[in-house]
Amino acid sequence: MQEIHTPVLVKELRVLLNLKSGDNAVDATLDGGGHARMMLEFIKPNGKVLGIDQDKNMVEKMAGEKNITAVLGNFKDIDEIIKKRGFKKIRAILFDLGMSRWHIEGSGRGFSFGRPEEPILMQMDARSQKNAALILNTCPESELVRIFKEFGEVRAPWELAKKIILARKAKRIYSVGDLLSALGIKNKKSLAKIFQALRIAVNNELEALTEALPKAFGALDVGGRLAVISYHSLEDRIVKNFFSTRGKILTKKPQTASQEEITKNSSSRSAKLRVLEKI
Ligand SMILES: C[S@@+](CC[C@H](N)C(=O)[O-])C[C@H]1O[C@@H](n2cnc3c(N)ncnc32)[C@H](O)[C@@H]1O
């Protein structure tokens, strides 16, 4: 697997996760294990990381890494996954809700509007029956409007839905290029919102996050820390609301990437880290 993901906000997490030798930690979004390996530096030699990812490519890649147990699963089931593995004394749980570089550049699943030749699937879990082509070709107009409005906050969602309905009457929307031709939109900001909306819908991202946060908080030891990195306001709102209901908030203002990090890794630009301590 090429296109290794560069972990974001590592410097900030090193301080805020407050991990010590012998602690255990969970990386709920394992990917290439960048954050998980950083956690290991602090908890070695006896501490362990439980890593969860819904994409089997990530889990297979991490198999056999010392002191990291990679589990295929959705973080919405984090409590069951932790219980099944008998994982205890959890001092930190991290969610990094960004897009994996591999998903965009290596998966061939149509996550990017810059790759018109790819099939428009957008599943992070390739086993999932739901995909973007299915949504685009079968959802009623009202559902398309809802997706673009709620998950993309686009200005005229009904116009997009109309264009899609018209295009799919003539020809099935199969690839990223088919969608781009149907929409006739070139503006990158608008396209980013449209692609974000479809991705959120395909992967049930907001439901999974809403379900996972209380379960993760429940699994932490007292004094343990829950850290979430979000990348857009829809996610951040869920995290902020949840954090306001319990524990001690350690990030009054969310932490963001330094200019130096943004220059080196542009995907850190919109990252916002919030950390909550269980008291
Ligand atoms: C931005 S990457 C995480 C980066 C990683 N922590 C690192 O060290 O750089 C996000 C990963 O989370 C996974 N993911 C997204 N939603 C998930 C969910 N609901 N359950 C499990 N894994 C998920 C994706 O498959 C992807 O590999």
The ligand as an SDF file (V2000), in Angstrom:
LIG
                    3D

 27 29  0  0  0  0  0  0  0  0999 V2000
   -7.3830   10.4100    8.7020 C   0  0  0  0  0  0  0  0  0  0  0  0
   -7.2390    8.6940    8.7990 S   0  0  0  0  0  0  0  0  0  0  0  0
   -6.5280    8.4580   10.3780 C   0  0  0  0  0  0  0  0  0  0  0  0
   -5.0570    8.8070   10.4490 C   0  0  0  0  0  0  0  0  0  0  0  0
   -4.2790    8.0440   11.4650 C   0  0  0  0  0  0  0  0  0  0  0  0
   -4.7840    8.1590   12.8120 N   0  0  0  0  0  0  0  0  0  0  0  0
   -2.8010    8.3900   11.4390 C   0  0  0  0  0  0  0  0  0  0  0  0
   -2.0930    7.9040   12.2580 O   0  0  0  0  0  0  0  0  0  0  0  0
   -2.3510    9.1570   10.6190 O   0  0  0  0  0  0  0  0  0  0  0  0
   -8.8660    8.1580    9.0420 C   0  0  0  0  0  0  0  0  0  0  0  0
   -9.0350    6.6370    9.0820 C   0  0  0  0  0  0  0  0  0  0  0  0
  -10.1990    6.3740    9.8260 O   0  0  0  0  0  0  0  0  0  0  0  0
  -10.9090    5.3170    9.2390 C   0  0  0  0  0  0  0  0  0  0  0  0
  -12.3030    5.5010    9.6190 N   0  0  0  0  0  0  0  0  0  0  0  0
  -13.1380    6.5070    9.2530 C   0  0  0  0  0  0  0  0  0  0  0  0
  -14.3460    6.3360    9.7990 N   0  0  0  0  0  0  0  0  0  0  0  0
  -14.2840    5.2010   10.5530 C   0  0  0  0  0  0  0  0  0  0  0  0
  -15.2210    4.5030   11.3630 C   0  0  0  0  0  0  0  0  0  0  0  0
  -16.4780    4.9250   11.5110 N   0  0  0  0  0  0  0  0  0  0  0  0
  -14.8060    3.3750   11.9790 N   0  0  0  0  0  0  0  0  0  0  0  0
  -13.5380    2.9250   11.8260 C   0  0  0  0  0  0  0  0  0  0  0  0
  -12.6070    3.5320   11.0520 N   0  0  0  0  0  0  0  0  0  0  0  0
  -12.9810    4.6630   10.4250 C   0  0  0  0  0  0  0  0  0  0  0  0
  -10.6420    5.4430    7.7680 C   0  0  0  0  0  0  0  0  0  0  0  0
  -10.7920    4.1910    7.1300 O   0  0  0  0  0  0  0  0  0  0  0  0
   -9.2040    5.9540    7.7480 C   0  0  0  0  0  0  0  0  0  0  0  0
   -8.2900    4.9130    7.6150 O   0  0  0  0  0  0  0  0  0  0  0  0
  1  2  1  0
  2  3  1  0
  2 10  1  0
  3  4  1  0
  4  5  1  0
  5  6  1  0
  5  7  1  0
  7  8  2  0
  7  9  1  0
 10 11  1  0
 11 12  1  0
 11 26  1  0
 12 13  1  0
 13 14  1  0
 13 24  1  0
 14 15  1  0
 14 23  1  0
 15 16  2  0
 16 17  1  0
 17 18  1  0
 17 23  2  0
 18 19  1  0
 18 20  2  0
 20 21  1  0
 21 22  2  0
 22 23  1  0
 24 25  1  0
 24 26  1  0
 26 27  1  0
M  CHG  2   2   1   9  -1
M  END
$$$$
